[in-house]
Amino acid sequence: MIPKLFNKLNFSINKKNVMKISSGTILGQLISIFTLPIITRLYGAEIIGIWVLLNSISIIINSFSDLGLKNSIMVESKEDVEKSYKVISTISGIISIVLSIIITHFYYFFSDDVNINQILFFILLTIIVFTSQQIQICYTWLNRNGNYNVLMKNPLINNGVNGILGIVLGFFGLVTFGYFIAQIIGQVVTLLHMKRNLPNVMFTFRLQDFSYIIKKNKRFVLYQVPTNIIGKLKSQLPNFLIQTLWGTEMLGYFSITIKLLQVPSSLLASAIGRVFFQTTSSIKRQGKPIGYLVNRNMALALKFAIIPMALLIAFGDVVVVMFLGKEWTTAGNLVQVLGLYYYFVFVMSTVQGLEIVLEKQNYLIVSLISQMIVTATSFSLGKFIFNDIYIALLMMSSLNIIVFIIYFCILYKLMEISWLKFLKKTLVNILLMLGLSVVLKGIFIIPDIKNLFL
């Protein structure tokens, strides 16, 4: 058992680090929230949907372009960590470019849904894939070293550039490419900001370095690659299915819904998760148990997210229409449907990297495959039986929540923590949140407000 003094000291340090990251995230999210109504009115759901499609493809590529080695930086020895960084950057850079070429040709051969030039599609995809993976590699390096002052500024820089530049370009008439340009420049500036705190040399072509790092971290290649691929496919599968079954415009509505629902996670849960990963990795290297920290994070997250998610479920439709305009009514309805599901997304974000620290990526693989089957089945039934995206998303949410609960009960048992207490707390919190949303909706009955904007 971890000594009480260690727990208190560790909690105090973690709290300061979480506050550092959260302060920048809050400012960045405020910029994003204030600029979003203008961005949505300037560019519309179709343009945003195209960007989401490109981003989804890049996420799938980056799930394996580092051969699963990115997270090894967190547990790498001090002597080899810089060599590991160079090898990972080189591998991901090469794979990113090659796969962007292949996927561009493949996508245009089988689909003509995207109304942009094939060459532009390739250029955008290559830049997005390369910069987003490099940003994640830099994140891991900085997280390992506890450089939270740098991480704190990332959301502010990225959202600031994206929002402000997007508005400026839109007002100058670039209502097709302005959004893409703003997003890319935001990523590039964020990457340059982070790179100042990493080794100057980011690539290597010494074959012995590749052989050494890959052999040393082969468990990441064997387990993390399939885990990453399945995990990213699971997360992006709704995007691909919606684009295929309901079109790019509906994908645009869905993406804005997710952006709004992820605000609580972006403001706090992601910061907690990054610090959690760094702390549990450090504790594990010292040979100490991590169950105490896991249990505390989960309990706090389950309680903290109840009120914000209950508010979104109760008033999401009204708030979105008031905030973004009458053309975004569909997004408002989707917020209410997906509110409960993103309650659990918030909770999971606070225990980032748990399966890596426990060396149980195979458990996660089974969970992710189950969620993919659930998602594909739900969308198929929703489209071909009911022809209703709301029913599809409701089925997906309900079944994936069950998978989530079972998965964490298993991990709790593995860590010798009471899974039964976790189950009881989770079920009680679900009932509290749903009950609170019903009560709020009943108390503040505003049936005509939305109609004022229609």
N, C-alpha and C positions, 0 to 999 in steps of 0.2 A: 504493500500500500504506500502511496506517495505521502511523505510527511506533510503535516498541515502547513508548516512554514513555507515549504516549497510550493504548495498549492497557492497560498496567498501571494507570494512573490510572483509566481508565474501568472496568476490572474491579473495582478496589477500591471505587469509589463504588457500582457496581451491586450488589456483594456486600453492602454495608451496607444498601442500600435493600431488597434481597430479604430480608435478615434482619429488617428492621423489619416488613415486611408479614407475613412468615412467623410471627413471634412471636405476633402477634395472631390469625393464622389457626390456629395450633396450639392456642392456648387456646380459641378458639371451637369448633374441632373436638373438643377434649376434652370440652367441655360437651355438644356434640351427641352424641358417642359414649356418654357416661355417662347421658344422659337418654333415648337412643333405646330401650333395652330397656323402659323404663317407658311411653314414648309408644306403642310398638307394641302393648303389652299393654292399654293403656287404650282405644285407638281402633280398632285392627284394620286389616286391609288395605283394606276397603271405603271407610272414611272417608279414609284416606290416598290411595287411588286417585282419589276425587272431587277432592281438592285438586290432585293431579298433573294431572288433566284440565283444571281451571281454569287452572292455571299454564301448561300447554302452549298453551292458546288465547291467553293473554296474551302469551306469547313470540312467537307467530306475528303477532299484532297489532303488537307493538312492533318487529318486524323491519322495518316500513316506516312506522310512525307518526311517525318523525322525518325522513322522506324521505331517509334515508341520510346525514343531515348530522351526526349525533352525532360520528363519528370525525374530522370536519373540524376540530373543536376542537383536536385534537392538532397540526395543521399550520397553523392559522389565524394570521394576523399579530397582533401584540400590540395594534394599534390597533382591530382589528375583533372580537377574540375575545369581548368582553362582549356586543356587539350580536348576534353569532352565537349565543351561549348563550340570549339572550332569545327570538330567533326560533325556535330549535329547541325550546325548552320550550313555547312557545305552540302551535306546529304539532302537537307530539306530544300535548299536552293535549286539543286539540280533536278530533283524529282518534281518540284513545283512547276518549273518551266516546261519540262517534257510533258507532264500530264495536262497542263493547260492547252498545249497544242493538240494533243490527242482528243481531249474532251470537247474542244471547240469544233473540230471536224465531225466528231461523233454526234454532238448535239444538233448541228445544223443539217446533218444527213437524215436524222430521224424526226426533227421537229422544226416547225416554222412559226412557233407561237410568239417569239421575241422579236419586236419590231426595231432591231438595231443591226447595223452592218456586222458581218462576220469578223472582219479584221478588228473592228472596235470591240466586239465581244471578247476576242482573244486578248487584246491589250488590257482591257479592264480586268479580265479574269486573272491574267498573269500578275498584274500589280497587286490585286487584292490578295491572291494566294501567297505571294512572297512576303508582302509587308505584314499581313496578319499573323503568319507563322513566326516571323522574326520578332514581332511584338510579344508573342507568347513565350518565346525562348528568353527574351530579355526579362519578362515578368518573372520567370522561374529563377533566373540568376539573381535578380534584385530581391526576390522573396527569400531565397536561401540566405542572403547576406543581411536581411533585415533593413534594406534601404527604403523604408516606408515614406521618407520625405520625398523621394522621387516618385514612388507609386502614387502618392497623394495627388500629385499634379496631373497625372495622366488623364483622368476623366475631364478635368477642367480644360486641358489643352484640346483634347479630341472633340468633345462636344462643343466647345467654343468655336473652333475652326469650322466644324461641320455645319453648325447652325447659322453662324454669322455669314460665312462665305456662301452657304446655300441660299440665304435670303438675298444677298447682294447680287449673285449671278442670276437668280430668278427674276429680280426686278429689272435686270438689264436684258431680259428676254430669252435667256438660255434655259427655257423651261423643260428641255429634254436632257441636255448634257450637264447643266449646272449642278444638279443633284449628285451626279456621278463624280464630277470634278471635286466638289466640296468634300465628299466622303473620302476620296482617295488622298487628297491633300491633308485631311485630318489625320489619316493613318500614318502618312509619311512624316509629318511634323511630330507626332507622338513617338514614332520609332526613333527619330533623331534625338529627341529629348532623352530617351532611355539609353541610347547607345553611348552617350557621353560617360556613363558610369560602368561600362563594360570594357573588356579588353579591346584594344584598337584593331587588332587583327581578328577577323571573324571567319575566315576560311582557311582551310589547309588541304594540301593534296599529297600528304605523306601517307602512303598506303599502310605503313606499319601502325600509324595512329588509328586509322579506321579499324584495322584488325584487332588492335588491343582494346579499344573502347567498346566495340561491338561484342567481343568475347567476354569482357569483364561484366558487361551489363546485358547479357543475353536473355536474362529473365524478363527484362523490359521488352525486348524484341519479340519474345515468345508469347508473353501474356499481355503487355500493354498495347501492342499493335492491334490484335483482334478486339481488345476491350475498347480502344479508342474508335476503331472503325464502326463497331456495333453501336457504341454510345453516340457517335455523331450521326450515324444513319438514323438512330432512334429519334434524336432531337430534331433532325431536319426532315424526317419522313413526312410529317404533316405538311410542310412547305411544298414538297414535291407532289404529294397527293392532291393537295388543294389546287396547285397550279395545273395539274393534269386533269382533274375531275371538274373543277369549278372556274378555272381560268386565272390569268395574271392579276386581274382587277380584284378578285376575291382574295388572292394572296396578299395584295396590298392592304386590304382591310384587316386581314388576319395578322399581318406583321405589326401594324400599329396597335392592335389589341395586345399583342405580346409585349410590345415596348412599354405600354402603360402598366400591364400586370407585373412586369419585371422591375418596376420602380422600387418597390420595397426591398427586393433582393439586391438591386444595384446600390441602393443607399446604405445598406447595412450588412446584409447576409454575405455578400461576396467578400467584403472586407474581413468579416469574421472568419470566413472560410479560408482565405489566404493565410491569415495569421494562424488559424487552426492547423493547416497543413504544415507550415513551417515549425510550429511548436511541437506537434505530435511526431514529426520526423526527427527533431532534436531529442525528444524524450526517448524515442525508439532507439536512436543511436547510443543512448546512455544505458539501454537495457531496462528501462522502467516501464510500467504498465500505463496505458493511455485511457483506460476505461472511465476514470473519473472525469477527464476532460470531455470525452465524447458524450457522456450522460448529461453533463452540465450544459453543453452547447445545445443539445437536442431539446432539453427541457425548456431552456430559455427561448429558443426559437419557436417552439410550439405555442408558447404563451404570447410572445411578442407579436406574432403575425395575425392573431385572431381579429383584433379591431380593424386594422387597415384592410384586410381581405373581406371582412364582413361589410364594411362600407362600400367596397367595390361591387360586391354581389348585390347589395341593396340598391345602389344608386348609379352603377356604372353606365347604364344606358342614357340616363339624363345628363350626367356629367360630360360624357364624351360628345354628345350632340351640342351642348352648351359651349364646350371647349373648342371642338374642331369644326363644327358646322353641320348642317342638316345632311350633307352628302355622306357623312360618316356614321349614320344611324346603325348600319350593319356592324361596325366595329364596337359600338356601344352594347349591342345585344350580345356579341361574342365575349365581352368582358364579364358579363354576368354568368354566362355559361361556363367559362373557364376559371372563375375565381377560386373555387375550392381546389382545383388541380394545382394552381400556382401558389396556393398556401403550402403545399408539399414541396414544390420547387424551391420556395424560400427556405424551408427547413433543410432540405438536402444541400443547399448552397453553404450552409454554416459548417458542414462537416466535409469539406472538400478534401479529396485525396485519402479518405479513410481506408478504402480498399487497397491502396498502394502501400500505405504504412503497415497494414495488417498482412500484406502480401497475399491477398485473396482476390486478385483480379478475376479469377475464374468464377467466383461467386457473382461478381458484377456482370460478367458476360451472360450468364444464365438469366439474370434479372433483365438485362437490356433486350435480349432476344425475346423474352416473354412480352416486354412492353412493345416491341416492334410488331409482334403477331397481333397483339391487342389493337394497336393503332391501325394496322392494315385492315383487319377484320371490321373494325368500327367504321372506317371510312367507306369500305366496300358496301356494308349494309346501309350506311347512311345515304350513299349515292344511289345504289341500284334497287334498294327496297323502299326506302322512305323519300329519296330525292331531297334530303334536308340536311344541310351542313350543321345545323344546331344539334340535331339528334346524333349525328356522327361524332361531334366533339363531346357531347354529354356522355355517350357510351365510352369513348376513349378515356375521358377524365376519370370516370367511376372505376373502370377496370384497372387503369394504371395506378390509381391510389391503393387498390388492394394489393397489387404487386409490390409497391413501395413498402407497405406495412409489413408484409411477409418477409421481404428482404432484410429490413432492419431488425426484425425479431430474430432472424438467424444470426446476424452480426452481433447482436446483444448477447445471445447465448454463447457465441464464440469467444467474446470478451469476458464471459462469466459475470455479466450484468443481468439483472432481472428483466427478461423480455416481456414478462407478463405485466409488470408495472408500466413499461413503455407502451404496451398495447392499450392498457386501460386509460393512460393519460391521453394517448392519441385519439381514441374514440370519444372521450369526454370533450376534448378540445374541438373535435369536428362538430359535435352536437351543440356546443356553446357558440361556435362561429355561425352555423346555420341558423340557430335560434335567434342570435343577436341580429342577423341580417333581416330575418322575418319581422322581428320587433321593430327595428329601425324603419323598415319599409312601411309597417303599419302605422307607426307614430307620425312619420313625416310623409303623409300621402300627398304626392305632387303629380297627379295624373295628367295635368294639362301643361306642365312646364315644357316637356319635350315637344308638344304640338306647336308651341310658339315658334319653334325653330324649323318646323317642317314646311 
